């Protein structure tokens, strides 16, 4: 199988589709903002006028969109993926959405003779560009094996989690930790900066000590330099924390740190930082201490 329909060409989807093109796959792309297809078309992709068209002529459909509402818009309706899906096709959703919607979508795909994998990713835009994403997969293991070559082009690691919905749960739990870790980093920076410590030395300490984390590695310099160029947006982080909160509420799991993280990312969203990198949540702390982390007065 080498004909792929790729739907959703945002920060993550566009480089993922580009890597498939570079590997020699025939890729048909669709995006609700049609102009985002142009760079991929210039690299050899075909452009579909609708999700239905993208699904109708391909063996595998990959979707990478932002939330539950976007999934419903892309899959359902007369021009949706489901209306064009071929019997025997495989659908791979790489979005971060609710496990309930994953299972509902999987059932709809199966009713039409297809197979479904929920395959969310970890790794922000640089990992999507260089093909080093980590995939967490829910669905039938034999379907995963049929698609392994695709995943290995887009990522460096494939982790099988169980039946449909398992990938979604894994991603939500993972991103709960990501949100909490980034708040911990921001809070530590606020303490150091307000106390007059050199923040470059403090970051080095964090990276060398037990407080070291991916958050410090990926976001420490961005915080010091006030570079909030978007790699993974604050608004998407908040969306994932809300998904995690809903999951813990429904399962009865106490999650005090998750709920605090959700509240502080919500504060960042309210202040207008939603389209910036998730590390911009540090600006909530900067407002409290009256000082930028890089020792510059606001």
PALUMTOR-416577 format. One record per residue (C-alpha): residue in three letters; y, x, z. Coordinates in steps of 0.5 Angstrom, whole numbers, plus 2048, in hexadecimal, padded with zeros to 3 digits. Example, Ala and Ser with C-alpha at 12.3 -4.5 7.8 and 13.67 -1.06 7.14 Angstrom:
<lovexs>
ala7F7819810/ser7FE81B80E/
</lovexs>
This chain:
<lovexs>
unk800800800/unk8078037FE/unk80B7FD7FD/unk8107FC803/unk8157F7804/unk81A7FA809/unk81F7F580D/unk8257F7811/unk8297FD80F/unk82D7FF815/unk82D805819/unk82680681A/unk823802814/unk82780580E/unk82480C810/unk81D80A811/unk81D80780A/unk82080D807/unk81A81180A/unk81580C807/unk81980D800/unk819815801/unk811814802/unk8108117FC/unk80F80A7FE/unk8128047F9/unk8178017FE/unk81B7FA7FD/unk8207F9802/unk8247F3805/unk82A7F3809/unk82F7ED80B/unk8357F180A/unk8327F3803/unk8377F9802/unk8337FD807/unk82D7FD802/unk8318017FD/unk830808800/unk8288077FF/unk8288047F8/unk82C80A7F6/unk82680E7F9/unk8218097F5/unk8208037F9/unk8207FC7F6/unk8247F77F9/unk8227F07FB/unk8277EA7FB/unk8237E7801/unk81E7E9806/unk8197E4802/unk81A7E87FC/unk8197EF800/unk8127EC803/unk8107E97FC/unk80F7EF7F8/unk80C7F47FE/unk8067F6802/unk8097F7808/unk8107F480B/unk8147F8810/unk8197F5814/unk81E7F9819/unk8247F481B/unk8287F3821/unk8257ED825/unk8217E7826/unk8267E3822/unk8267E881C/unk81F7E881C/unk81F7E081B/unk8247E0816/unk8207E5812/unk8197E2813/unk81A7DB813/unk81D7D680D/unk81C7D5806/unk81F7DC805/unk81B7E080A/unk8167E580B/unk8107E080C/unk8127DC806/unk8117E2802/unk80B7E5805/unk8057E7801/unk7FE7E5804/unk7FB7EC807/unk8027EF808/unk8047F380E/unk80A7F1812/unk80D7F7817/unk8137F581B/unk8167FB81E/unk81C7F7822/unk81C7F6829/unk81B7EF82A/unk8187EA830/unk8117EB830/unk8107E3830/unk8147E3829/unk80F7E9827/unk8097E5828/unk80C7DF825/unk80E7E381E/unk8077E681E/unk8047DF81E/unk8087DD819/unk8067E3815/unk7FF7E2816/unk7FF7DB814/unk8017DD80D/unk7FC7E280C/unk7FF7E880F/unk7FF7ED814/unk8047EF819/unk8067F581D/unk80C7F5822/unk80E7FD822/unk8157FE826/unk817805826/unk81A80A82B/unk81F80F828/unk82680E826/unk82980F81F/unk82881781F/unk820815820/unk82081081A/unk824815816/unk81F81B817/unk819816817/unk81781881F/unk817811821/unk81280F826/unk80E808825/unk80B80382A/unk8067FF826/unk8047F8828/unk7FF7F4824/unk7F87F6821/unk7F67FD821/unk7F37FD81A/unk7F97FA817/unk7FD80081A/unk7F8805817/unk7F9802810/unk801803811/unk80080A815/unk80380E80F/unk80980A80F/unk80A80B817/unk809812816/unk80F813811/unk81480F815/unk81181281C/unk80E818820/unk80A814824/unk80680D824/unk80480A82B/unk7FF80482A/unk8017FF830/unk7FC7F982F/unk7FD7F282C/unk8037EF829/unk8097EF82E/unk8067F5831/unk80B7FA82D/unk8117F582F/unk80F7F6836/unk80F7FD836/unk8157FE832/unk8197F9837/unk8167FD83D/unk81880383A/unk81F801839/unk8207FF840/unk81F806842/unk82380983D/unk82980483F/unk828806846/unk82880D845/unk82E80D841/unk83280A847/unk82F80F84B/unk832814847/unk839811847/unk83981084E/unk83781784F/unk83C81984B/unk84181584E/unk840818855/unk84081F852/unk84781E84E/unk84A81A854/unk849820859/unk84C825854/unk845828852/unk84582C84B/unk841826847/unk83E82B842/unk83B82F848/unk83982984B/unk835826844/unk83282D844/unk82F82C84B/unk82D82584A/unk829828844/unk82682D848/unk82482984E/unk820823850/unk82581F84D/unk824821846/unk82381C841/unk82381983A/unk82981683C/unk82D81C83E/unk82A820838/unk82C81B833/unk833818836/unk83581D83B/unk83A821836/unk83C81A833/unk83E818839/unk84281F83B/unk84581F834/unk847817834/unk84381782D/unk84081082D/unk83E810826/unk83880B825/unk83180D825/unk82F807829/unk83480282B/unk8367FF832/unk8357F882F/unk82E7FA82D/unk82C7FD834/unk82F7F7837/unk82B7F2833/unk8257F6835/unk8267F683C/unk8277EE83C/unk8207EE838/unk81D7F283E/unk8217EE843/unk81E7E7840/unk8177EB840/unk8177ED847/unk81A7E6849/unk8147E2846/unk80F7E7849/unk8127E7850/unk8137EF850/unk8197F1855/unk81E7F5850/unk8247F7854/unk8267FD850/unk8257F984A/unk8297F484C/unk82F7F984E/unk82E7FC848/unk82F7F6844/unk8357F4848/unk8397FB846/unk8377FB83F/unk83A7F483F/unk8407F6842/unk8407FB83C/unk83F7F6837/unk8457F283A/unk8497F883A/unk8487F8832/unk8437FE832/unk83E7FA82F/unk83E7FE828/unk83E80582B/unk83980982D/unk835807834/unk83880D837/unk83F80A837/unk83C80683D/unk83F80C841/unk84680983F/unk845804845/unk84480984A/unk84A80D847/unk84E807848/unk84C80684F/unk84E80E851/unk85480E84D/unk852814849/unk84E816843/unk84881A844/unk84B820840/unk850821845/unk85581D841/unk859818844/unk859811841/
</lovexs>
